[in-house]
Amino acid sequence: MKKILKNSWALFTGMGLIMLAHGFQGSLLGVRAVKENFSLSSTGFMLSGYFIGYFVGAKIIPNLISRVGHIRVFAAFASAASIVILMHSIIVNPFTWFVLRVITGISMVSIYTIAESWLNDRSSNKNRGSVLSIYMIVLYGSMALGMFFLNFSKPENFEPFILVSLFMSLALVPILLTKKKAPKFKKIKGMSLKELYQASPLGMVGSLFYGTVQSALFSLLAVYAASMRFSIFEISVVTFLLAISGAISQWPIGKLSDKFDRRLVIIYSTFASAFFALCAIYASGSMHYLSAYGTNKFWFYISIILFAFCSLPMFAIIFAHTNDFIPKEKFVAAGAGLQFAFGLGAISGPFLCSLFMDLVGSNGYFIFLIFFHCVIGVFGLYRMKIRDTEDNPDSQFTAIPQTITPVGMELNPATEPIEEPTKNEGSNSN
């Protein structure tokens, strides 16, 4: 563990600063959109730009890394992300912010791809699990802490945007000063959606709809809270609780899926998530009533914690379930295919959810989450009647972040190492 930290401290430090900025930025833009009186549909459209950029970037960035190298690409897109957040404070309208969010999405997937490729290169079969664990702690912990910077200054001011940009820019320092050589980029082959569906219908459909859920969940939570008259501090608390609860729940729910049919765990988790989202709606009706401790938001916070505990491990369980039905040598390719399906779903999530909120009010946010969680659960019940469970000894649950790229899938200790590219496949220069 000490050796991992020693060899990769620059990368972990840089990613920590980037996720501080990313967590802060996500909440900041949602709250600022409410303050600027953006319509809910405009806000959802604007926030969906990030996932469009993420999806597009995942396709084009690998070739760019192969041509110019990890360090140059990291520096270019971290700088782009730093500049873009400042532009949000200068030009304030939904369409411009949509374009800027597309650029941010491309920048972030580039950064994730580089970081995960680097970690793969520094890892061996013996320590990939430990490396992935540290990576998850850095991502979730830094993102959760970043949400509290929302209290730094009013969202209407320039200062919060400057602080986000500062964190992004600081992330460049340890990466650019590292003495370690950049890795050779390993190209990841994916699976077609048809092939993936044939291998695991629940894996593909679950990833598609969970991408829809996940993107709306994080993008619009701050918007929901602001529309319900939460204070800035309360918004940072609720977003923090969501991220931390989801991180903590990865292992206990994942280990349950190793002991029981993963489809049962997926089904119970999705319906439990829907139930706790319903509890959040019920709690929201009374959370502005005065109590001995001020406004009564306690049960709302509890509902959010329990919802995140059940919902956020879902993608990792879907990934493990898919691996139950495919050979070990295709784990990485299947992961890339699942990410593709997840990305397709994520593009529509914020906009569709905002339409729900436009139609039925702020609690349309939770109605949206309830509906799509139930869709996954019902499809899981259907698949259990069609197909028996499989016992694949090579498939074990591994906690993975929702932001993981196809390159990062190789960090799963159960995957087969990817062969190094040959000279004929291109060269890497920095």
NORVENBEL-V727472 format. One record per backbone hydrogen bond with DSSP energy under -0.5 kcal/mol. NH is the residue of the N-H (numbers start at 1). CO is the residue of the C=O. Records with the same first field share a line. If there is no record, write none. Layout:
NH = CO ; CO
This chain:
5 = 1
6 = 2
7 = 3
8 = 4
9 = 5
12 = 8
13 = 9
14 = 10
15 = 11
16 = 12
17 = 13
18 = 14
19 = 15
20 = 16
21 = 17
22 = 18
23 = 19
24 = 20
25 = 21
26 = 22
27 = 23
28 = 24
29 = 25
30 = 26
31 = 27
32 = 28
33 = 29
34 = 30
35 = 31
36 = 32
37 = 34
38 = 33
43 = 39
44 = 40
45 = 41
46 = 42
47 = 43
48 = 44
49 = 45 ; 46
50 = 47
51 = 47
52 = 48
53 = 49
54 = 50
55 = 51
56 = 52
57 = 53
58 = 54
59 = 55 ; 56
60 = 56
61 = 57
64 = 60
65 = 61
66 = 62
67 = 63
68 = 64
69 = 65
73 = 69
74 = 70
75 = 71
76 = 72
77 = 73
78 = 74
79 = 75
80 = 76
81 = 77
82 = 78
83 = 79
84 = 80
85 = 81
86 = 82
87 = 83
88 = 84
89 = 85 ; 86
90 = 86 ; 87
91 = 87
92 = 90
93 = 91
97 = 93
98 = 94
99 = 95
100 = 96
101 = 97
102 = 98
103 = 99
104 = 100
105 = 101
106 = 102
107 = 103
108 = 104
109 = 105
110 = 106
111 = 107
112 = 108
113 = 109
114 = 110
115 = 111
116 = 112
117 = 113
118 = 114
119 = 115
120 = 116
121 = 117
122 = 118
123 = 119 ; 120
127 = 124
128 = 124
131 = 127
132 = 128
133 = 129
134 = 130
135 = 131
136 = 132
137 = 133
138 = 134
139 = 135
140 = 136
141 = 137
142 = 138
143 = 139
144 = 140
145 = 141
146 = 142
147 = 143 ; 144
148 = 145
149 = 146
150 = 147
151 = 148
152 = 149
157 = 154
161 = 158
162 = 158
163 = 159
164 = 160
165 = 161
166 = 162
167 = 163
168 = 164
169 = 165
170 = 166
171 = 167
172 = 169
173 = 170
174 = 170
175 = 171
176 = 172
177 = 173
178 = 174 ; 175
187 = 185
189 = 187
191 = 333
196 = 192
197 = 193
198 = 194
199 = 195
200 = 196
204 = 200
205 = 201
206 = 202
207 = 203
208 = 204
209 = 205
210 = 206
211 = 207
212 = 208
213 = 209
214 = 210
215 = 211
216 = 212
217 = 213
218 = 214
219 = 215
220 = 216
221 = 217
224 = 220
225 = 221
226 = 222
227 = 223
228 = 224
229 = 226
230 = 225
235 = 231
236 = 232
237 = 233
238 = 234
239 = 235
240 = 236
241 = 237
242 = 238
243 = 239
244 = 240
245 = 241
246 = 242
247 = 243
248 = 244
249 = 245
250 = 246 ; 247
252 = 248
253 = 249
254 = 250
255 = 251
256 = 252
257 = 253
258 = 254 ; 255
259 = 255 ; 256
260 = 256
264 = 261
265 = 261
266 = 262
267 = 263
268 = 264
269 = 265
270 = 266
271 = 267
272 = 268
273 = 269
274 = 270
275 = 271
276 = 272
277 = 273
278 = 274
279 = 275
280 = 276
281 = 277
282 = 278
283 = 279
284 = 280
285 = 281 ; 282
286 = 283
287 = 283
289 = 286
291 = 294
294 = 291
296 = 289
297 = 295
301 = 297
302 = 298
303 = 299
304 = 300
305 = 301
306 = 302
307 = 303
308 = 304
309 = 305
310 = 306
311 = 307
312 = 308
314 = 311
317 = 313
318 = 314
319 = 315
320 = 316
321 = 317
322 = 318
323 = 319
324 = 320 ; 321
325 = 322
326 = 323
330 = 327
331 = 328
334 = 330
335 = 331
336 = 332
337 = 333
338 = 334
339 = 335
340 = 336
341 = 337
342 = 338
343 = 339
344 = 340
345 = 341
346 = 342
347 = 343
348 = 344 ; 345
349 = 345
350 = 346
352 = 348
353 = 349
354 = 350
355 = 351
356 = 352
357 = 353
358 = 354
359 = 355
360 = 356
361 = 357
364 = 361
365 = 362
367 = 363
368 = 364
369 = 365
370 = 366
371 = 367
372 = 368
373 = 369
374 = 370
375 = 371
376 = 372
377 = 373
378 = 374
379 = 375
380 = 376
381 = 377
382 = 378
383 = 379
384 = 380
385 = 381 ; 382
386 = 382
387 = 383
392 = 390
393 = 391
395 = 392
396 = 394
404 = 401
409 = 405 ; 406
410 = 407
411 = 408
412 = 409
415 = 412
416 = 328
425 = 422
426 = 423
